[in-house]
Every structure is written in C-alpha cells, then in structure tokens.
Amino acid sequence: MACCFKRRFIRLCFMTSLLSALPLSGHAEETLTWLVRDLPPMTIFEGPQKGRGAVDQLLPILIERLPEYRHQILHVNRARGLQMLQAPSFTCDPSLLWTPMRAKSIVFSTPAFAVVANGVTIRQSQQAVLAPFIVGEQFDLGAFLATREARLGIIAERSYGPFIDERLHQADPHTLAAHYGNNAIGSLLQMQQRGRLEVVLGYWPEVRYQAQQQNIDPKGLIFYPIIGSAPYQRIHIGCSDTPHGRNAMTRINQVLRRIPQDKLLQSYASWLDPVTRAHYLNDNPQFFQDSPDQ
C-alpha cells in the first residue's frame, strides 16, 4: 500500500511539473508595441471621427488574433516611429510603405491593403501659374523641382513610394520644406495659404481632412496625381528586424490571409470622393498582383 501511494505521489508530482511548464491559455510572454501615427483617414486620434480610420479598423483585428502577445499602442510621429522600428526593439507599424532602404532594417508583411497614391495639392488660385507642370490632369514633379522657384511641402522621414522618393532625393534641398511635427500636413497647408509654399505632397483624403481641421475650404484646393507614379500604393505592416519581430511577422502574415478585405476596403473607400471611390473599388482586384511597390 505504501509503495502504491509512493508511485501515485511521484506521478502526481511529475504531472504538476509538466503542467507548470506549459503556457497558460491567453498568457502573453512578450509585449508587442504598435507604433501608430495620426494619419487621417487611416488613423484618427481625436474628434468626432476618432477611431473610424481604415487602420483603426485593422489594428483591433490583428490584436485579437495574436493572443500570444501582450499589446500596447504608442502614438508617434513618422521620424520617431522609424527610429524605434530600426532599433533592436519589438515594435510594429500597421501602415507602412515598403522601400528598399527600409527593407534593410525592417521586416515587411504581405500587402495588407491598398490606398490611392500620393500626389500634389495646389491652391486653385495658383493653377494658372503652375500650368506648365500640369500635363493631362497629372503633375510633372521632376520638372517642378528643377525650377529655382520651387517650394514643396513634405513630411520629414515619410516615404512617398520609391518613385517619388527618388525625385525628392535628386531635388535641391532648398526646394523642400520638411515638417517634423505631429500635425505636419495641417501646418504645411497653412504655409501654402500664406504663400510660403506652392505645392504640398501627400494623400488627397488626408489633405482634405486636415484642410477642414484648419478651416481651409477643400474646394479651393486641387489635387493632381504625379506623372510616372502608380495610381495606388500598397500598405504593409512593418516590424523591427529582430527575432521577436520576425516571429511576429510569420503570425501576422497568417492573420492577414484570413482577414476579409471587404470591410477594410469600404472603410478606406468611404473617405474618397465619389469618382475616385468608384475607380478604387473597381480596380481592387489588381491591387495585390505581383508588381513593384511604388
């Protein structure tokens, strides 16, 4: 009897030891920090439309479907976000453009969704002055930057896609007004209204949203796609290129394959003007075909 009891006791101790070594359901070992920028209509931090951006809809889905991590959200500007991604950290950005330079230090997901590409915004009153650079409803950014009078407003450390980035890299630095603040587009639009800039580079839905926040009538602004740039840009999730980041990216790609695209598409499309929205939704099947990110 004593021998039987002893064997049962040893078996019980073994099972207790084994169970204690297994992770508890929902127990998160590592903290994944999501780096989020105030980038309407992708992410909206304040106001009556807070949390209604396209990425605002995507991020909770990712968090829910990655229960093996603790999650925290950190609000950053673009420069700070890139600095943290490129450091030995466990951070991810849910809305990032792929570039060859970034790919050297950041691991990217498969495309999450697509957006209408960056372009230039001018004041309607300046249309005649800038007419030499407007060709067939598109803007010749290279020709504009080659002029001495060019003054282009951009967001510091933001990528506008490899094609546009290369034109900015070749430009005289004196033609570029780079803004580092959290409300960069709004500030650049104010500078444009005061005649300190001719052109602002950015996403048209973002420009329209920020114009309204600055009490600038969007009807007084005109948006032009850039000659040579693709009409759409694919948005990826980017994580720090560390063991934790690479492991998380494997799981993120699994999650992305299972997320229905309709809700994300409609969330973003709702911010577009009717004509652009119709083109965007019609062109959707082409977004994830194998083609270079631009």
C-alpha positions in Angstrom: 0.0 0.0 0.0 2.8 2.4 0.9 4.6 1.5 -2.3 1.4 2.2 -4.4 0.9 5.5 -2.6 4.5 6.5 -3.3 4.2 5.7 -7.0 1.0 7.8 -7.2 2.7 10.7 -5.4 5.6 10.6 -7.8 3.2 10.5 -10.8 1.3 13.5 -9.4 4.5 15.5 -8.9 5.5 14.7 -12.5 2.2 15.8 -13.9 2.2 19.0 -11.8 5.7 19.8 -13.0 4.7 19.2 -16.6 1.6 21.4 -16.4 3.5 24.2 -14.8 5.9 24.2 -17.8 3.1 24.7 -20.3 1.9 28.2 -21.2 -1.5 29.1 -19.8 -4.2 29.9 -22.3 -4.0 33.6 -23.2 -0.8 34.1 -21.3 1.4 36.5 -23.2 5.1 36.2 -22.8 6.2 39.3 -24.8 4.9 42.8 -25.3 4.4 43.9 -28.9 4.3 47.7 -29.2 2.3 49.1 -32.1 3.5 52.4 -33.5 0.6 54.5 -34.7 0.6 57.9 -36.3 -2.2 60.4 -36.5 -2.8 59.9 -40.3 -6.4 60.6 -41.2 -8.2 58.8 -42.7 -6.0 55.8 -41.9 -5.8 56.6 -38.2 -7.8 59.3 -36.4 -6.8 60.2 -32.8 -9.2 63.0 -31.9 -12.5 64.5 -32.8 -16.0 63.1 -33.7 -14.5 60.6 -36.2 -11.9 59.2 -33.7 -11.2 55.6 -34.3 -13.0 55.4 -37.7 -10.0 55.2 -39.9 -9.1 52.2 -42.1 -6.1 51.2 -39.9 -8.2 51.9 -36.8 -10.4 49.0 -38.1 -7.5 46.7 -38.9 -5.5 47.0 -35.7 -8.1 45.6 -33.3 -8.4 42.6 -35.6 -4.7 42.0 -35.5 -4.5 42.3 -31.7 -7.5 39.9 -31.2 -5.9 37.3 -33.5 -2.5 37.5 -31.9 -3.3 36.5 -28.3 0.1 35.1 -27.6 1.4 38.7 -27.2 0.6 41.5 -24.8 -0.1 44.5 -26.9 0.4 48.2 -26.3 -0.2 51.1 -28.7 2.2 54.1 -28.8 1.4 57.3 -30.6 4.4 58.6 -32.5 5.3 60.8 -35.5 6.9 59.3 -38.5 10.5 60.1 -37.6 10.2 58.7 -34.1 8.4 55.6 -35.4 11.1 54.8 -37.9 13.8 55.3 -35.3 12.1 52.7 -33.0 11.5 50.3 -35.8 15.1 50.4 -36.8 16.3 49.9 -33.2 16.7 46.4 -31.5 13.1 46.5 -30.2 9.9 44.6 -30.5 7.8 47.1 -32.4 5.4 47.0 -35.4 3.8 49.7 -37.6 0.4 48.7 -39.1 0.6 51.2 -42.0 4.0 51.3 -43.8 5.1 51.7 -47.4 7.8 49.3 -48.5 11.1 50.9 -49.7 14.5 49.3 -50.5 16.1 51.4 -47.7 13.5 50.4 -45.1 13.7 46.8 -46.0 17.4 46.7 -44.9 16.3 47.1 -41.2 12.5 46.4 -41.1 10.7 43.1 -41.9 7.6 43.7 -44.0 4.3 41.7 -44.3 2.5 40.8 -47.4 0.3 43.7 -48.6 -2.5 44.5 -46.1 -4.5 46.8 -48.3 -4.0 49.5 -50.9 -4.6 53.3 -51.0 -4.8 55.9 -53.6 -1.2 57.1 -54.2 0.4 60.3 -53.0 0.1 63.4 -55.2 0.4 67.1 -55.1 -2.1 69.7 -53.8 -2.1 73.2 -55.1 -4.4 76.2 -54.5 -7.0 76.8 -57.1 -5.8 80.4 -57.4 -2.3 79.1 -58.4 -3.5 76.8 -61.2 -2.5 79.2 -64.0 0.9 79.9 -62.5 1.6 76.1 -62.2 0.0 75.2 -65.6 3.4 74.5 -67.2 3.8 71.5 -64.8 0.3 70.1 -65.4 0.1 67.6 -68.2 -3.1 65.7 -68.9 -4.5 66.2 -65.3 -1.2 65.0 -63.8 1.7 66.9 -62.3 5.3 66.8 -63.5 7.0 66.8 -60.1 10.5 66.4 -61.6 10.1 69.4 -63.8 8.7 71.5 -61.0 11.6 70.6 -58.6 14.1 71.5 -61.3 13.0 75.2 -61.1 14.6 77.6 -58.7 11.3 78.9 -57.6 10.0 75.5 -56.5 8.8 75.2 -52.9 7.4 71.8 -52.0 6.0 70.9 -48.6 6.7 67.4 -47.4 6.6 65.4 -44.1 10.0 64.6 -42.8 11.1 60.9 -42.9 7.9 59.9 -44.7 8.2 57.7 -47.7 6.0 58.6 -50.7 7.0 55.5 -52.5 10.2 54.7 -54.3 9.3 56.6 -57.5 8.6 59.9 -55.7 11.3 59.4 -53.1 13.9 59.2 -55.8 12.7 62.6 -57.3 12.9 64.1 -53.8 16.4 62.7 -53.3 17.5 64.3 -56.5 16.0 67.7 -55.7 17.8 70.7 -54.4 17.3 70.6 -50.6 16.3 74.3 -50.7 13.2 73.4 -52.7 11.9 71.1 -49.9 10.2 72.3 -46.8 10.2 69.3 -44.5 7.9 69.4 -41.5 8.6 67.2 -38.4 5.5 68.0 -36.3 2.6 65.7 -35.5 0.2 67.8 -37.5 2.5 68.2 -40.4 0.0 68.3 -43.2 -2.2 70.9 -41.5 0.9 73.1 -40.9 2.0 72.7 -44.5 -1.4 73.7 -45.7 -1.3 76.8 -43.6 2.1 77.7 -45.0 0.6 77.2 -48.5 -2.3 79.5 -47.7 0.2 82.2 -46.7 2.2 81.9 -49.9 5.2 80.2 -48.4 4.7 77.1 -50.4 3.3 76.4 -53.9 2.7 72.7 -53.6 2.0 70.2 -50.8 2.8 66.5 -51.2 0.5 63.9 -49.6 -2.5 61.7 -49.8 -5.6 63.5 -51.1 -8.0 62.1 -48.4 -5.5 63.2 -45.7 -5.1 66.6 -47.2 -8.9 67.2 -47.4 -9.4 66.0 -43.8 -6.6 68.3 -42.5 -7.8 71.2 -44.6 -11.2 71.1 -42.9 -9.5 70.9 -39.5 -7.6 74.1 -40.4 -10.7 75.8 -41.6 -9.4 75.7 -45.2 -12.1 75.1 -47.8 -11.1 71.9 -49.7 -13.0 73.3 -52.7 -10.2 75.9 -53.0 -7.6 73.1 -53.4 -6.8 70.9 -56.4 -5.2 67.5 -56.3 -3.0 66.0 -59.1 -1.5 62.5 -59.4 2.2 62.6 -60.2 3.4 61.7 -63.7 5.1 58.3 -63.7 3.8 57.2 -60.3 1.5 54.2 -59.9 -2.1 55.2 -59.1 -2.2 53.0 -56.0 0.2 52.2 -53.2 0.2 49.0 -51.2 0.3 49.3 -47.4 2.2 46.8 -45.4 2.8 46.0 -41.7 6.4 46.5 -40.7 8.1 45.1 -37.7 11.6 45.5 -36.2 14.0 43.1 -37.9 14.8 41.1 -34.7 14.0 37.5 -33.7 10.8 38.7 -32.0 9.8 40.9 -34.9 10.4 38.1 -37.5 8.5 35.6 -35.4 5.6 38.0 -35.1 5.6 38.7 -38.8 5.1 35.0 -39.5 2.0 35.1 -37.4 0.8 38.5 -38.8 1.0 37.1 -42.4 -1.1 34.2 -41.3 -3.7 36.5 -39.8 -3.7 38.8 -42.9 -4.5 35.8 -45.2 -7.7 35.2 -43.1 -9.0 38.8 -42.8 -11.9 39.6 -45.1 -10.9 42.6 -47.3 -14.4 44.0 -47.9 -14.7 45.8 -44.5 -11.2 47.3 -44.8 -11.8 48.4 -48.4 -15.1 50.0 -47.6 -13.7 51.7 -44.5 -11.0 53.4 -46.6 -13.2 54.0 -49.7 -15.7 55.9 -47.6 -13.2 58.7 -47.3 -12.7 59.1 -51.1 -14.7 61.4 -53.3 -17.4 59.6 -55.4 -15.4 59.4 -58.6 -12.2 58.2 -57.0 -14.1 55.8 -54.8 -15.7 54.1 -57.9 -12.3 53.7 -59.6 -10.7 52.4 -56.4 -13.3 49.7 -55.8 -13.4 48.7 -59.4 -9.6 48.4 -59.5 -9.4 46.4 -56.3 -8.7 43.0 -57.9 -5.5 44.4 -59.3 -4.1 45.7 -56.0 -2.3 42.5 -54.9 -1.0 41.3 -58.2 2.8 40.9 -58.4 4.1 44.3 -59.3 6.7 46.6 -57.7 5.8 48.8 -54.8 5.9 52.5 -55.8 
